[in-house]
Amino acid sequence: MKQIFLGFVLITLFFSCSNTAKELNGIKKGMTKEQVLSYGGEPTSRNNLNIADLWVYEDADRTVVFRDDTVFNIITTANARIDSIELSLKKAGYKLENQFISAKDSLQNAGQGIKRNLNSAVDSIDSVAKKLKSNLKKKIKTD
C-alpha cells in the first residue's frame, strides 16, 4: 500500500511540474492577464511597479511582465536576463563605435579641407607678396 501511495505522489509531482513549464510555454506577448492565468495558473508572487506588473512563476523560473494589462515581455532564468543585458550593451557599443568612426571620418575630412584652404591662402599670400616685392623694386629703380 505504501508503494502505491508513493508511486501516486511521485507521478503527481512529475506531471504537475512538467505541466507548469509546458503551460507557461504557451504564454505569448499581447495576451491578457486572464489568458495567462488560464495557461499558467496563479503566479508565486505579483509585483506592481506603477508602469508594469510582474508575475513571478518561481517553479518555471519565469517572470511575466504586463503593461496595460497585456503581456509585454516574458523573462526566463537569471542567465537569460544577463545574456539579454550583455547583448543590449554590445549592440549599444557597436552603435557608439560606428558613430565614433563616422565622427572621426568627418573630422578628418574637415581637417583636410581646412588644410587645403590654408595652403591655398598661403599660396595667394605668397603670390601677392611676390607682386608687391616686384612692384616695390620697380618703383625703387624708377626713383
C-alpha positions as CSV (number, residue, x, y, z in Angstrom):
1,M,0.0,0.0,0.0
2,K,2.9,2.4,0.8
3,Q,4.5,1.7,-2.5
4,I,1.3,2.5,-4.4
5,F,0.8,5.8,-2.4
6,L,4.5,6.7,-3.0
7,G,4.1,6.0,-6.7
8,F,1.0,8.1,-6.9
9,V,2.7,11.0,-5.2
10,L,5.7,10.8,-7.5
11,I,3.6,10.7,-10.6
12,T,1.5,13.6,-9.4
13,L,4.6,15.7,-8.7
14,F,6.1,14.8,-12.1
15,F,3.1,15.8,-14.0
16,S,2.4,18.9,-12.0
17,C,6.0,20.2,-12.5
18,S,6.1,19.4,-16.2
19,N,2.6,20.8,-16.7
20,T,3.6,24.2,-15.3
21,A,6.5,24.7,-17.7
22,K,4.6,23.4,-20.6
23,E,1.6,25.7,-20.0
24,L,3.9,28.7,-19.5
25,N,5.5,28.0,-22.8
26,G,2.1,28.9,-24.4
27,I,2.2,32.4,-22.9
28,K,2.9,35.0,-25.7
29,K,3.3,38.7,-25.9
30,G,-0.1,40.5,-26.2
31,M,-2.0,38.0,-24.0
32,T,-4.3,39.3,-21.3
33,K,-3.9,38.6,-17.6
34,E,-6.9,36.2,-17.8
35,Q,-5.3,34.2,-20.6
36,V,-2.1,34.0,-18.6
37,L,-4.0,32.8,-15.6
38,S,-5.7,30.1,-17.7
39,Y,-2.3,28.9,-19.1
40,G,0.0,29.2,-16.0
41,G,-2.4,29.5,-13.1
42,E,-1.8,31.7,-10.1
43,P,1.8,33.1,-10.0
44,T,4.0,32.7,-7.0
45,S,4.1,36.4,-6.5
46,R,2.8,39.6,-8.1
47,N,4.6,43.0,-8.0
48,N,3.2,46.3,-9.2
49,L,5.8,48.7,-10.4
50,N,3.4,51.5,-11.5
51,I,4.4,51.2,-15.2
52,A,4.3,47.4,-15.2
53,D,3.0,44.4,-13.3
54,L,5.4,41.5,-12.7
55,W,4.0,38.0,-12.2
56,V,6.7,35.6,-11.0
57,Y,6.4,31.8,-11.6
58,E,9.3,30.5,-9.4
59,D,8.8,26.8,-10.3
60,A,9.2,27.6,-14.0
61,D,11.8,30.3,-13.3
62,R,9.8,32.8,-15.4
63,T,8.6,36.4,-14.9
64,V,5.7,37.7,-17.0
65,V,5.8,41.5,-17.5
66,F,2.5,43.2,-18.1
67,R,1.9,46.7,-19.4
68,D,-1.7,47.9,-19.9
69,D,-3.0,44.5,-18.7
70,T,-1.3,42.7,-21.6
71,V,1.9,40.6,-21.7
72,F,4.8,43.0,-22.6
73,N,7.6,40.5,-22.1
74,I,8.5,37.1,-20.6
75,I,11.7,36.8,-18.8
76,T,13.3,33.4,-18.2
77,T,16.1,32.4,-15.9
78,A,18.7,34.8,-14.4
79,N,21.3,33.7,-17.0
80,A,18.8,34.7,-19.8
81,R,18.5,38.1,-18.2
82,I,22.3,38.5,-18.1
83,D,22.6,37.4,-21.7
84,S,19.9,39.8,-22.8
85,I,21.6,42.7,-21.0
86,E,25.0,41.8,-22.5
87,L,23.6,41.6,-26.0
88,S,21.9,45.0,-25.5
89,L,25.2,46.5,-24.3
90,K,27.1,45.0,-27.2
91,K,24.6,46.5,-29.7
92,A,24.8,49.9,-28.0
93,G,28.6,49.6,-28.1
94,Y,28.6,48.8,-31.8
95,K,26.3,51.8,-32.5
96,L,28.6,54.0,-30.5
97,E,31.7,52.6,-32.2
98,N,30.1,53.3,-35.6
99,Q,29.2,56.8,-34.6
100,F,32.8,57.5,-33.4
101,I,34.2,56.1,-36.6
102,S,31.8,58.4,-38.6
103,A,32.7,61.4,-36.4
104,K,36.4,60.6,-36.9
105,D,36.0,60.4,-40.7
106,S,34.0,63.7,-40.7
107,L,36.7,65.4,-38.6
108,Q,39.5,64.1,-40.9
109,N,37.6,65.3,-44.0
110,A,37.0,68.7,-42.4
111,G,40.7,68.9,-41.3
112,Q,41.9,68.0,-44.9
113,G,39.5,70.7,-46.2
114,I,40.9,73.3,-43.8
115,K,44.4,72.3,-44.7
116,R,43.7,72.7,-48.4
117,N,42.1,76.2,-47.7
118,L,45.1,77.2,-45.6
119,N,47.5,76.1,-48.3
120,S,45.5,78.0,-50.9
121,A,45.5,81.1,-48.7
122,V,49.3,80.8,-48.2
123,D,49.8,80.4,-51.9
124,S,47.7,83.5,-52.5
125,I,49.6,85.5,-49.9
126,D,52.9,84.4,-51.4
127,S,51.7,85.5,-54.9
128,V,50.6,88.9,-53.6
129,A,53.9,89.2,-51.7
130,K,55.9,88.5,-54.8
131,K,53.9,91.0,-56.8
132,L,54.3,93.7,-54.1
133,K,58.1,92.9,-53.9
134,S,58.3,93.2,-57.7
135,N,56.4,96.4,-57.8
136,L,58.4,97.8,-54.9
137,K,61.7,97.0,-56.8
138,K,60.3,98.7,-60.0
139,K,59.4,101.8,-58.0
140,I,62.8,102.0,-56.3
141,K,64.5,101.7,-59.8
142,T,62.4,104.5,-61.2
143,D,63.0,106.8,-58.4
